[in-house]
Amino acid sequence: MSSIPQKLATLLGQIRRPGDFYATGTIDIHPPRLEVESVGQISLPLLPAQAEQIIAVSERAPYGLGTETRLDTNVRRTWQIGAEQVRISGKVWDQDLSVMVAQAAEGLGITGPVQAEIYKLLVYDTGSFFVQHRDSEKAPGMFATLVVVLPSDYDGGELRVQHKGREVRLDLRRDEPSEAAFAAFYADCLHEVLPVVSGYRLALIYNLVRKEAQPLPKPPDYESEQMQVVTLLRAWTGQQESVHEMDSGPDSTPTKLIYPLEHAYTQAELGFSALKGADAAVAGVMTEAAHQADCDLYLALVSIAESGWAEYAGGGGYRRGYWDDSEAEFEVGEVEESSLTVHDWRHPDGSCPPLGPLPFLLDELSPPDAFDDLEPDELDFQEATGNAGATFDRLYQRAVLVLWPRSRQSEVVSKGGLQASVPFLGELVRRWQDSRADSEGVLWREAHGLAAQIRRDWPDASWTRQRASDDGSTGALLQHLIALGDIAEIDAFLAQRTADGAYGKNDNQAVTEALRQVTPTRASELLTAIISHNAPARSAACADLLARCATASLVPATLMRPAAEALVQSLPDGKAHTPTADFSHRPQAPTSQMVVDVLNALEGIDPALAARALTHFVSYPEPYPMDEVLVPTALSLYESGHARGYASAQALREAVVAHLSRRIVEPLEPPADWRRPSAVSCTCTYCRDLSRFLADPAQSTWMLKAAQTERSHVESSIRSNTCDLDFVTEKRGRPYTLRCTKNHASYQRRVEQRRQDLERLARLDGKTSDEPWLMFRSR
């Protein structure tokens, strides 16, 4: 096993002093009473009218340059009110302020008492800013500045803080009016307030002071440890690159490193700015070290879910003749199933990357034995049921830092499956588009590399490929490639994956757009490959795709003929196919829409192929029943207008009109007696009696007194054979009696069929009135 995880843990274990050069957070505040001299009480959130009133009694804020104090709106443009003109109070304001000071002190790594002394109230209106500067010591014992942004409506105005080459950008604006955001930073840190884009930013500025007679605290300095971590990470990256280039198969170098944090964090509070104590210090070191070593760093949660059988450990016993284990005690037996995932990702900039759960290995932990003595967060035992013994489920969860070489990002993300990798690719594409960089840029190359890795790792099992189409992963990937303009990868994915079964009807819009990106000749080749492979199982999807391409004139008709020929050759014919457990490879039943798509597509490519297809449809009534498929097809084509002139549409209309006309002229009279269709598939004694009853012209009711099993069987036969019977069970005496009464269901069905036939025939003649039906009814 590689020693890098252990070495990293050893290095980070030396960082024991908690804290960082800045701290930030959010608290729910109780509305304080804020008063400004000459203005009065200020409403929170800040109202624009009151902001203007404050500005009217304010002065331009100066800045310090050496021992001088200057006023220059090119350096600092904001308005200030001195502490002596501000009064802030309320029942719990002191408590809220104490909470912020305590959190700030912890984040800065300060122990012992810290006091906050108000310095100024600042108002930043639209366009206000403060360029990069350092705070001077404004009070004895001052070591840091605390900024509390009160509820106000504005955009922009982020606080940027720098210290020894590290930088954070803090957005202290909160949409929730009951929240206040704060930030604290050491006085020797460079910082600036970026321009306010709109609205008014209202901030209280406090000096954080120590009254103890001892040297003032300084920002933690882990420069030595940081450089050692950088060296280690560069060596790790080099090892991975050498193994990758040699393509030597599995090795002991972990693909990613996972460092568990000391404190527990919930999903809601997970974030770099919320880390506590030494965790914050470690994260600060790792953030800069990862940047210098060209690695990606994230904060996340790891979950280890395990299940298996449990052992009885006492309790329980026989109660009134039966075993009662409600008080039984169990202990974990053997783990039978487990899953290890990293999830809920956070970036150092505060964003939440669209990464789904990724798998991880225990040898990626730093140190490798980090979870050996981990206590489960959840442990549930399930009592024995039937022949199954007692079982258990348990869950371990910890907050961790996760990093990997940026050069291996594609490999790591792709291993998380399509639900993780495709959305992450979409985020890379969005960032590339926002950056307005060309295809030579770093982000474009990252996106291209990830797309290629996703293609290589695409699921092999046909059911998972079908699921990828159903959940939109295939279409989404193609759309990302189109946005990138990555022609080579579009071609590779269509040729290697879409043409090999990673395809469904949901993908057709994206596939059509993707084919538009390549040359017409190549589009024809890819379309033919996609249809040739997929049409036997997904003829409807392929017909829709071909129709889209033909309608859009994607390529000349002559170039689309091979794809059209492949579709015609793959049309279902109703013949038995070899059974398979893979539902994704079982031919789907043809629909009217499929036939419409086939004829629409083929008429635009080669009418002779359309005629061949129509001959196929009318020759195989089992997969293409006239009433369920071909009649609706003829109506759709005839009523669509543009398709009415197709030779195939006219021929189909003639066949359908002939079919409907033959049925319309058949006699249609109500039954003259009680004789009903008597064909019953079952030949048991009871069903033979049922058949004789149906054929009897004089008998209208039949009473079957029999056990429930026999009655249920007869009821099932009546339903399955669509007998003209109503039935009900009379629950008098034993056994119960099934009363069967003849009805006119068959005649009513024929009446409804005649009405529908007349209506459809009228539509095919271009008529919309009810005249044919009225004529029939008047006879």
N, C-alpha and C positions, 0 to 999 in steps of 0.2 A: 504494500500500500504506500502511496505517496506520503512523504512526511510534511507536505505543504499545509494540510489542514491543521496538524498539530503545531507547526511552527507559527502559523497565523494566530492560533489561540494563545500561544505563549506570549507573542508580542502584544496582542490586545489585552491580555491579562495584566500587563504592566501599567495600563492606563487606569489607575484607581481614583485619581482625583476627579470628582464629577464636574460637570459644567462645561460651558463653551463661552465664546466671546459674545454671544447674544442669547436671548431667551424670548419666547413669544407665547401667546395663548389667548384664550377667549373665556369670559365668564358671563354668567347671567347676572346682571346687575338689577338692583332695586332702584327705581327712578330717584336720583338724588335731587336735592334742591340746589340749583345753580343760579347764582345771582351775580350780575356784573354791574358795577357802579355806573350810575347815570343811565342804565338801561332797565334794570330790574330783573325779575325772575325770567330765566330762559327755559323755554319748552324743549323737551327732548322727545323724539328726534328734533334736531334743529330745524326751525322754519326759515325759509329764505328771507322773509321780512325781518326776522330777528337777527339773522346773520348780517344783514345790511346795517341794522342798528348797532351791532357790536363793532363792525368795521368803522362806523361813523365816529365812535369814541376811542378807536384804537390808534396806534401809531405804526408806521412801517418798522418792521423788525430789522435791526442792524446785524452785522456780523463782525467777528473779531479777526484782526489781521495782526499777528504779533501782539504788541502791547496796545495797539490802536483799536478803536471801535469805529466801523465805517457803515455807511448806508449806501447801498448800490443795488437797485432792483435787477441788475443783470446777474448778480450773484445770489441775492436772496429777495424773493418777492413774497411776502406774507405779512399778516397783521398780527400784532401782539397786544395783550392786556397784561399788565404786571400783577404779581401775586397779591399785592395789597388792594387791588381793585376787584378781586374775585373772592367770592365766598361759596363754598360747596359744602353742603351738609345733608342731613337726612338720617332717618332712624338707623339704617344699616350701611351708610356709605363708608364709615370708618372700617366696618367689617369687610366690605367688598374690596376696599383699597388694601387692607391687610392681606387678603387672599392673593391679590395680584402681586404685592411685594414679596410674599413668601414664595410664590411660584417663580417669580423673576430671580430671586436670590438662589433658589435651588438650581434653576437653569444656568445661572452664571457660576455655580459651584461655590457659593458663599455659605459659610456656617456662622452662627452667631447673630446677634441682633442687627437689623438693617432698618434705617428710617427713610421715609419718603418725605421730602420737603418740596412743596409746590413752588415752582419757579415762574411759569407763565401759562397763560391761555393763548393758544394760537388759532387763527382762522385763516385757512387757505381757500380763497375764492378761485373761480375758473382762471387757469393760467398761472396760478401761484406755484412756487417751487423753492428749493434751497439746494444750491450746488454742493458738491462734495466738500466736507470740512470735518474738523475734529472739535469736540466740545472742550472748552477750557474749564478749569476747576472753579466752580461758582460758589462753593461753600466749603468750609473746613471739613475734611473727612469724605468729600465726594469722590466716588470711584466709578459711578455709572449714571446713565440717564434712563428714566422710565417715561415712555410715551403711552398715554391712554387716549385712544380715539373714541370720543363719545358718539352715541347714535346720531348719524347725520347722513344725508343723501348726497352722494358724490361718486364720481368715477375718476380713476387715475390715482395720483398721490401716493404711489407705493414707496415704502421706505427701503433703501438699499444700504446695506452695512458691509464693510470690508475690514479684514484683519489678516495680515501676513499672507496675502495672496488668496485668501478664501473670501467668498462673497455670498450673501443671501439677499433675496429680494422678497420683502414681506408686504403682503396686501392686508392692511388692517381694516378694510371696509367690511361691514357686516350688514346683510339685508334684514336681519331680525332686529327690530327696535329694542328688544329687551337685552341685547348682547352688547358687550364692549370688548374690543380687542386691545391688547397691549403688547408692547415690545420693550425690552431693556437691552442695553449694550454698554460695554466698557467705554469709559470716557476717551481712551486713546484710539478708538476705532474710527476709521473714516466712514462717514455716512452722508446720505443725501435724500431729499424728498423729491421724487419725480413730479412733473407738472400735473396739476389737477385738470382733468379734461372737462368736467362739468360739475356743477353743484358747489357745496361748501364742506370743507373738511374741518371739523372742530376737535382740537386735541389739547389735553392737559399735559404739561411737561413738569416732571418731578426730578429733583436731584436725589439719587440714592446715596446715602452717607453712612459711614461707620464712625461712631463716636469713641470707639476704643482706642487707647493709646498704643497703636501698633501699626506696622506698615500697611498701607492700603492694599486691598486685593488687586491682583493683576489677572488678565485673561490666562486661562490654562495654556501652557506651551508644550505641545507634544511633537515638536518638530523632529526630534531624533527618532522617536517611535514611528512617526509618519514616513520618514525616509526609509526606514527599515521595511515597513509594510510595502512601500512602493517597489523596493528592490525585490521583495519576495513575490509580489504579484507579477512583476515583469518576468521573473524566472518561471513562474507558473504558466504565464501566457506563452513564453517561449517553448516550454515543454509540450503544450498542447499543439502549437503550430508545427513542431517537428514531427509529432506523431501523426497529425492530420496530413502533412505532406507525404509521409512515407506510406500512409494508408495501410498501416500494419495491423489493423484489427483492434480488438479491445486492449486497453492498457490500464494501468493503475492510477493514472492522472485523472482526478475528478473533473468533470465538465464544468461544474459550478461549485462554489463554496457557500456554506450556510453557517452563520455564526449566531447561536442563540443568545438573546439578551437576558439580563438578570431580572428585570421587573416584568410583571404580568400586564398586558394591555388588551383591552377589548377591541372588537372590530371598530366600534364607534370612535374610540380615542386613538386609534393607530395613526401615527404620523410622525415625521422627523421632528417637528416642532414640539411634540408632546412627550418626547422621551425624557426619562428621569435619570438623575444621578450619573453614574459611570456610563450608562447606556448612551446618554447624550454625548458624552466625551468620545466614546468609541465611534459613534456615528459620525461625529465631526471629523475625526481622523480618517475614517474609511471613505468619507465623501471625497475629500481632497486626494487621498491616495489612489482611489479608483479612477479619478479623473486623470491623474498623472500617468497611471499605468494603462490607460485606455481600456478600462473595464466599465461595465454597467453595474450600478449598485441600486438595490431596492430594499425597502422595508416591507415585510410581509408576515403572514401567519403560516405556520406549518401545522398540519393536522395528521395525526396517525390514528386511523380507525382500525380496530381489531375486533374479531368475533371468533367464537369457538365454543367448545363444550365446557361446562362447569361441573365441579364436584360437590357432592353433598357434604356439609361440614357440621351437621347437627341441627337440633330443633325439629319441629314438626312431630308427627306421630299419628297413631290411630285415634280417631274421634268417632264414637258411636258406630263402629264397624267399618269406617273408611279412612283412608290415609289423608290427613290434612297437613299440607306443607305451607300453609299461610305464614307460619312462623319459622320455617326452615331457613337455615343459613347455608350459603354457598361460597365457594372460593374458585378462582380462575383455574381451569384445567389446562387445556392445550389450545393455542391459537391456530385456527384453521384458515382464516382469511384475514388479510390486512391490506390497507392502502395508505400510501405516504404521498401527501400532496402539499404544495406551497400555493397560497392563494391570498386574495385581498391585498393587492400590490399597492405600494405607495412610492412615489419618486421623491428624491430630495427637494425638488422644486415645489412640492406640495400637491402635485397632480396625482390622479389615480389612473395609471396606464390600463388600457383595455385588455389586460392579460387574464385569461382564465386560469384554472388550476393547472399546475405543472407537476409532474411526478418528480420525486427526488430519491436518492439512495442514501443509506446511512453512512457510507464512506465519504459522502460529500460534507458531512458535519465537521465543524471545527470547534472543539476537538472531536475526533471520531466517536468517543464514548460519551458525548454530551448528554445523551438521553438514557444512559444506562440506569440511572436511579430516578427517572422522571415519574412523578405521581400522576395518575390519570385525572383529568378534569371531570370525566363522567364515567360511571361504571354501573351498568344495569344487568341484573340477572333475570332470566325468564325461567319460570318453573317448568318442570317436565310436563308434557302433554302427550297422551296416548302412548305410542311406542317411542316417541322422541324424548331424549334426556334433557336435563337442564342445560341452558346455554347462557352466554354472556355477550355483551357488547361494551366496549370501552373506547374512550376518545382521549387522546393527548393533544394539547394545543399550546404552542409557544410563539412568541414574537421573535423574529429573526432578521438579520441582515443577509441578503442574498446578492452574490455578485458572480459575474462571468466575464470572460474576455469579450470585448465588443466584436472581435472578429469571429466569435463562435455564437453570436446572438441568434442567427438563423437556426442553427442546429438545436440550441437549447429551447427556443420558443416552439419550434416545429414539433418537438417531442411531446408537447402538451396537447397535441391533437388539433383538429380543425377549429374547434370551439375556442381555442386559445390563440392559435396562430393567425387565422384569417382576420379577426378583428384587430389584432396587433399590426398586421400588414396595412389594414385600412388607416390606422393612426399614423403610421410612417408615411403613407401616401399623402394624408392630409397635411402633415407637417412639411413635407416636400413642396406641396402646392402653395402653402402659406409662405414658404421661404422664397418662392419665385426663382428657385435655382434651376439650372439646366440639368440635362441627363448625365452630366459629368460630376455632379455634386455628390457629397458623402451620403446624404439622405436617400438620393435616388439609388445609389449603389447598394445601400443597406436594404432598401425595399426590394430591389431586383434579386439580391442574394437570398432574402427570406422567401420570396415567391418561388425561386428555383428549388429551395430546400423543401417547401411545402409540396411541390410537385413530386419530388423524389420520395417523400414520405407519405404520399397519398395512400389511404387504406387500400389493401389488396382484396379483402373479402368483398364479394359483390353486394352483400346486404349493407355493409357500411358505406360503400360507394353510393348506393341508392339513398341511404339516409343523408349523406352529405348533400345530395341534390335536393331532397325533400326539405331539409332545414335551411337551404339557401347558401351553403358554403361554396358550392361550385359556381353559382352565379355571382356571388360576392367577390370571389377571387378573380374571375374574369373582368368584372367591373373595375377592380383595383388595377389590374394590368392595363386595361384600356386607358384609365386615368394617367397611368405612368407613361403610356405610349411605348410600352415594352414589347415590341413586335416579336422579337425572338422568343420571349417567354410565352406570349400568346400562342404562337405556332407550336411550341413544344408541348404546352398543356393540352391544346386541342388534339394534337396528334397522338400523344402518349396516354392521356387520361380520358378526355371526353370520348375519343374514338375507341376507348377500351372499356366503356361501361360507366364512367363517372358522369352520368348524364340522366336527365329527366326533363319532362315538359316544362317544369319551372325554370329551366336554364335557357330556354329558347331565345328570349329577348337578349340575354347577355351573349349567347353563342352567335346570334346574328350580328350584333354589334362587333364582336370580336373578329368574325370572318371579314367584316368590312375593313379591318385594319391591314389585312394582307393583300397580296396581289390577286387579281381575279383568277388566274390559273391555280394559284395555291389554295384559294378559297374553294374552288371546285374540287380539288383533291381532298381537302380536309372534310368538306361536306359529304363527299362520297364515302369516305372512311367512317365518319360518324354514323351515317344512315346504314351502311352495310353491316356494321357490327351491332347496332342497337335496334334496328327495325324488327327483327324476329320477336323480340320481347316487348318492344315499346313502339309499335307501329303508329299509334295515335300521336305520340310525341314527335316522331320523325316526320309524320305527315304535316303536323303543325309547323315544324322547322322549315320543311321544304316550301310550304305555302308562304311563310314569312319571307324567305329568301327570294322566291319568285315575285311576290308582290312588290318587294323593295328593289327589284332588278339588281340584286346584289352582284351578279355576274351575268354575262350573256347567256341566253337560253341554251345555246349549243354546249356551253361548258357545264351547264347544270344537268344535261341529259344523263351522264353516268350515275349521278345521285338519284335521279328519277327512276332509272332502270333498276337500281338496287332496291328502291322502295317497292316497286311493282312486284319484283321477284320475291319480296319478303311478306307480301300481304297474307294474312291468315286465311286458311282454307277449311278450317274446321276439322282437319284430320287429327287423329290422336297423336300427342307428343309424349316423349319419354317423361314419366313423372319425375319431379325434382323437389327437394325440400326447400330449395332457394326460390322464394316467391318473386324475387326481383328478376328471375329469368323465365318465369312462366308467362306465356303470351297473354295479353290482356284482351278482353272481349271487345270487338270493334263497336264503335258508336257511330251515330249519325254524323257527329261533328268530324270524326276521323274521315269518313267517306267524302264529306264536303271538302275538307282540306286536301285530300288526295286529288280529287277532280279539279279543284281550283288551281292547284300547283301544276298538275300535268297539262292542263289546257294551255297554260302560259309557257310551257316548255316544249311539249310535243303532243298535239292532239291525238296522234296515233297511240301514244302510251295511255292517254286518258280513255280511249276506246277499249284498249286491252284491260285496263283496270275495271271499267264498267262491266265488261264481259265476265270478269272474275267475280264481281260482286253478285251479279244475278245468277251465276252458275253455282254458288255455294250458299243456299238459303239458311243453312244451320248457323254459320257465324254472321250472316247478313240477312236476318229475317225481314220480310217485306214490310210488315206493319210497324215493327219496332225500329228499323234502321233505314230502309230504302225509301219508304213513303216520306218520313220527315226530311230525308236528304233532298228528295225531289222538290218538296215545298220550299226548303231553304234556298236551293239554287234558283228556282223559278221566281221567288219573291225577292231575291237579292238584286235583281235588275241587271247588273253587269254580266252575271253568269247565265242569264236566260238564253243567250245566244250560243252558248257552248253546244257543240254537237253531242257531247256526252250527256249534258243536262237535258237536251231535247229527247235523246234516246231513252234516258231514265224516266222522263215524264211520260212518254208513250207506254212504257212497261207498267208504270204505276197506275195510269189511267185505265189500262186494260184490266189490271188486277182489281181495282175498285169497281169497275163497271160489271165485271163478272159476278161479283158478290152482291151488287145492288139489285140485279135482276132475279136473284134467287127468291123463291117464295118466302114470305114472312107473315105467318099467321099464328095467333096464340093457340096453345094446345087445345084440342077438341075434347080431351078426357084427361085422366090422371096418369096416363102413361108418360114416363120420364126417361131420359138417357140412363141406361142401367149397367153400363160397363164399369165394373169394380175390379181393381187389380188383385186384391186379395181373394183367395178361394177358401178361406176357413168357413166353418159352419155358419157363423153369425153373418159374415159378409155375403155368403150365398143367399141367405134369407133376405139381406138388405137388397141385393140385386133383384131378387124375385119381386120384392115389394115395389121397387122402382118401375119394373116393367108391367105391373098390374094396372090396367086402365081404370079399374073401379075403386081401388083402395087409395084413400088420401092420407091415412094415418096408420102408423105402425108402432106398437108398444113392445119394447124389449125389456123384460124383467130379468136382470142378470147381475152378477157381482161387478164391483167397480172396475176390475181389470178388463173384463169383457166389454163393459159399456165404454170405457176409455178407448179401447181398440176400435170399436165401431165409430166413435166420434172422430177419431183420427182418419179412418177410411173415408168418411163423409167429406172431411176437409180436403184430403189429398186428392180425391177424385172429383172435387167440385160438384158434388151431388146437389140436385135441386131440393134441398131439405132444410127445414128449421128444426132444431131439436132442443129439448129441455129435460132435465132430470126431475122427476116427481119423487119427492122423498116421503112416501107413505108406505108403510110396511117394509119388510125385509125380504129379499134385497130390493133396492130402489129400482124404479122403472125409467127407461129412456123413451120419451115420447118423440117420435119423428113425424113431421107434417110436411107434405109436399108443397113446393112454392113454384113461382114462375121465373126463377133466377136465370135459367138458360135463355128463355124468351126475352127477358129484359136485357140481358147482355147483347143478344142479337139486335134488339131495337136500338140500343146505344151504339152498337157497331155500325148499324145502318145510318144512324144520324151522323156519326163521325165520318163515314165514307162519303156521304153526300156533301158534308161540309168541306172535306178535303178535295173532293172532285171539283166543287165550285171554285175553290181557291186556285186549283190548277187550270181552271178555265178563265181565271181572272175575275170571278164574281165574288162579292162580299156579302150579298143579301142572304136571308134565310129562305128564299123562294123554293129551292129544291126540297128542303125539309118540310115546308108547308104543303107542297104538292104531295109529298109522300104521306103526310099525316091525313090529308083529305081523302085519300083513297079508301 
